[in-house]
Amino acid sequence: MNLVDSCGWLQYFSDGPNADFYADVIEYVETLIVPPISLLEVFKKVHNDRGEDAAIEAVALMNQGRVVDLDASITVSAAKIGAERKLPLADSVILATAKAGGASTWTQDADFEGIDGVKYIPRRNK
């Protein structure tokens, strides 16, 4: 199973310099899990940058994976992960969701670098 962090989705949708790192994972939807926080972050960013129609298209593509509900178990796990690793809320939820789903996390967010189960690539500028 795989989980792509919000920054990875945004790279993919904008054909950014790291888009290829995420493409195979995103396009193999049978193994893709999606946390609701990623839907929120991606919709907001795409909506702000390219408008509502583009944001709706982005979220529709993300929904081809399995959206994992943010339940009480994942919430408590996220709180523990956040406290232990001093991570922001969204990052904690993403890691807890990946852990609950037995998934690798794909990201270019430096907050995740060196964490077990994370496939990290440094952020690149065009």
N, C-alpha and C positions, 0 to 999 in steps of 0.2 A: 504494500500500500504506500501511497505517496500523498503528501500535502504540499502545495505550493503557497509560500507566503505571499501576502498582498503585493509586495514589491516585485515578485516574480510574475504575477499576473499582469501587472502594469508594464513590465518590460516586454512581455509577450504581445500585449495588445498594441503597444506603440512601436513594435519592431526595434526595440532598444538594443544596445550593444551586447547585452547578455540574453537576448531573446532565445537564441539557439540552446542555451543551457536548460531552458524550461520547456521547450517545444515538445519533445518526445513525451515528457511526463504529463503535460497538459493534454496532449492529443490522445493519450492512452487512458481514456476516461474510466475504463473498467477498474483501474487501480487507484483512482483519484478520490480523495476525500477533501471536503471544503468546509472550513469553519464559518459560521455566520458572520463573525467579525471581519473576515476577508471580503465577504459580499458587501458589507457596509463600507469598508475602506475603499474598495475598488469602485463601487458605484459612486461614492462621493467624489473621488478624484476624477474619474472619467466624466461625470456630470459637470464638474467645474471646468474641465479642460475642453470637452467636446460636445457637451449637451446631453439632454435626457435620452434621446434615441440611442446614442452610442453607449450610454450607461446601461440602458435596458438590454441592449445586445450583449454587452460584456457579461452581465449577470446571467443572462440566458445561457451563455456558453459555460459559465462556471457551474450552473445547475445541472449540466450534463454529468458532472461528478456526483458523488454521494454527499449531500449536505448533512453534516452531523449536528444534531441539536446541542445547544449549550445547556446541558442538564446540570443538576446539583453536583454530581460526581466530578465532571469536568471543571466546574466552577471552583470547587474546593481544591482540586489538583492545581489549577491555574494560580490560585492564591498562594499555595505552598511553593510552587515553582518561582513565582514572582518574588516572594519573600527571600527564598534561598539564593536566587541568582541576581536579585536587584534589577529585575526586568520590568519594562512598561507593561501595562495591562494587556494590550493587544498581543504582544509577544508571548506573554504568559499563557493566554488563552490558546494561541496557535500551538505552542509546545504541548500543552495539556491535551488538546484535541488530537494531535499527532500520536501522543503516547497512548491515549485511549483507543485509537484505531490501529495501533501497531504500525504506524506509518513513518517513513523518512520525511523530514522537512527540507524543502528546497528553498534556498534564500540567498540574497546578497546583502542582507542586513547584518552588519558587523556584531550586533548584540548576540547573534546566534553562533558566531565563530567558536569552534572548539567544543561544542556541545555534542555529546553522543547522539547519533541518529540524525544529524543535520548534514545535509549536502550544501556546503557553502562555497560561493564564488564571490570574490571581491567586486564591489560596484565599479563599473567602468563608465567613463564619459564618452560621448560620441566624438 
